[in-house]
Structure formats: C-alpha cells, structure tokens
Amino acid sequence: MRKLILLLAVFFAAFSIQTKAQTTVSIGSGTGTSNFIPIYYLYDYSYSQTIYTAAELTGGGAPAPGYINKIRYKSKAAVASTSNWKDWEIYIANTSKTSFTGVTDYISSSSMTMVFDGTLPASLTANDWIELTFSTPFLWDGSSNVVVAVRDKTLGWGTAPTWAGYTLAPPSGSKGIYFYQDNTTIDPTSPTALYTGATNTVAQIQLEMGSATPCSGMPTAGSATSSTTNACSGAPFSLGLSGQTQASGLTYQWQSATSSSGPWSDIVGATTLSYTTSQTTTTWYRCKVACGSDEAISDALEVTTPSLIGGTYTINDALPT
C-alpha cells in the first residue's frame, strides 16, 4: 500500500509540474469583432496574415523563449456547421516586421513553418474558443515579433462571420492583411485574390506555450512526421518531429533518401524543426538534431508519390444503340 501511495504521489507531482509548465498567453481583449481574420468564410477560400508583437506576447505572460503548442480563436456567432470552411492550414514565423505596407508585403509560406494542417470541430458555439493543436511545436525566440497565417482551403462558404477581435494600429502600415475569393484556392507562397485588404483590426488569440530551456548533452531526435504520407507530385507538405527534445539552442538538418537504408543527403535550407517541401517521387526523410557537438538522428519516414502512367488513351463516349 505504501508503494502504491508513493507511486501515486510521484505521478501527481509529475502531472502538476507538466501542467504548470504550460502557459496560456492571451493577446487582445474586449468586445470587438474581426470579420476577415483569421478567415473570411463568406467566400469559398480565404487567407490572412497577422503580426503579433513581442511586447504583446510577453505582456500576455509568454515564456521567452518558448514553444507554442496550440492556438485558439474565438467565434462570436453561433454556427451550426463548419463543413464549408473546416480545412485549415496555419503557418508561423519569427519576424522583424512590425507591420505590412500593403497586401503585396506578405511573408511567403516558404519562409514560415506549417504547424497545423487539419480539420476544425464540426460545429461552433458563440464565444467558445476553437483549439487547434500543432503537429510540431513552434519555437518563439523570445525577442522577435510573430506572424501567424491562416488558410481556409475548403470549397464552400457560410454566412457572414464574426470573430472576437481587437484593434491596435502600428506606427505605420497595417497589422493584418487578408485575401478571399470564390472558385480558386489561394497560394500561401505568393498570395493573390480577387478581393484583398489591410486592417488594424485582427483576431484575438490564445497561445498555449511552454518554456524552452537551453539544451544540454545528447538530445532525443524522436520520429519524423509528415502532414501527409501520400503526396501528389509537386504538392506541398510539412515535415516535423514527434517525441523530440524541446529546448532552445538545438539545430536541425533534414535529410532525404530514395530508400530507408540511404544514402542520405542533406536538404539545402531545411534547417528548421518543421520544414515544408514537395516531391515528384517517393522519398524517405529523417532529421539530424544537435545540441552543440552532440548529435542524434530521428527515425525515418517514407512519403509516397504515385508514378504517373504514360501512354495514349481513347475515351469512347458514344451512346449505346
């Protein structure tokens, strides 16, 4: 019995430490509304980028540096279903930008980290927070501003949206930019759309964050993950790690190979915890994680791409007699 009590005490102590290690950082307050950010679901497709300053993060209690594990947005209107705008991508980056000079002053998603590629809850309730868990935690460096980009890629549209928002004007330029249109998805690497705009009224957000202590000794590299394991030729997808050491001071180098046994080659420029790429043939991926001179290699992952079928084909559309 005493052993059981001791084990339970250790468990709850560990749980308490883990819970305390997470901080909810709230940015923005009040009763304002944001129509266009994070998404504008009165049209088929939309995309937005918002800059949240380092002062806003630290003012909300963010650990510096710290890992962002989750993000939340608050709906102000009861929505029966999210089926027409449920598929989201979220990209994040540290940035020195303090504002956007206009809609062409965007940050390409190729310079950001895709942290979420998934589906929203089936329905929302007014004034409830939508919580989205990142596939790979994002490391905020503790001093830069943060840009958050959200892409709605679901064909369909809903009623006029309202999100909890707030207004904060930078010294110059705009705090957020947005894009929306029907029929054609919006490319996050180079966003353009039929309708665009810039605004200082943006979405209130909550970030779930944990402290990033400096790395020490041999890190754990964990296992490579992907937003898809079956990628169409040329279609972007995001690589990440699961079960890896979370600390500041770590460096990353993604590698690729045509088989699980190698040979492995470094991917030029793939030096972040999460990396967005594309391929034309089936490829294996793994990541080297280093703390100083101590280096570990993750378990590898295969991402398949079906081979294109060549040849000449005749479609017989004649009606039967």
ZIQUI-V417559 format. One record per backbone hydrogen bond with DSSP energy under -0.5 kcal/mol. CO is the residue of the C=O (numbers start at 1). NH is the residue of the N-H. Records with the same first field share a line. If there is no record, write none. Layout:
CO->NH, NH
This chain:
1->5
2->6
3->7
4->8
5->9
6->10
7->11
8->12
9->13
10->14
11->15
12->16
13->17
14->18
15->19
16->20
17->21
19->22
21->211
23->25, 209
24->26
25->207
27->205
32->165
34->163
39->41
40->43
41->158
45->181
46->152
47->179
48->150
49->177
50->52, 148
52->146
53->57
54->58
55->59
56->60
57->62
58->61
63->65
65->212
66->140
67->69, 210
68->138
69->134
70->208
71->132
72->206
73->75, 130
74->164
75->127
79->124
82->85
86->88, 120
87->153
88->118
89->151
90->115, 116
91->149
92->113
93->147
95->145
100->174
102->105
106->108
108->111
109->112
112->114
113->92, 115
115->135
116->90
118->88
122->82
124->79
125->128
128->75
129->131
130->73, 132
132->71
138->68, 140
140->65, 66
145->95
146->52
147->93
148->50
149->91
150->48
151->89, 153
152->46
154->156
162->76, 77
163->34
164->204
165->32
166->202
168->170
174->100
175->51
176->199
177->49
178->197
179->47
180->195
181->45
182->184
185->187
186->188
187->190
188->109
195->180
197->178
199->176
200->168, 202
202->166
204->74
205->27
206->72
207->25, 209
208->69, 70
209->23
210->67
211->213
213->248
219->221
220->245
222->299
223->242
225->240
229->304
232->235
237->277
238->227
239->275
240->225
242->223
245->247
247->250
248->215
251->290
253->288
254->267
255->286
256->265
257->284
259->262
265->256
266->268
267->270
269->271
270->254
271->252
275->239
277->237
279->234
283->303
284->257
285->301
286->255
287->289, 298
288->253
289->296
290->251
291->294
293->295
294->291
296->289
299->224
301->285
302->304
303->283
304->231
305->282
308->310
314->316
315->317
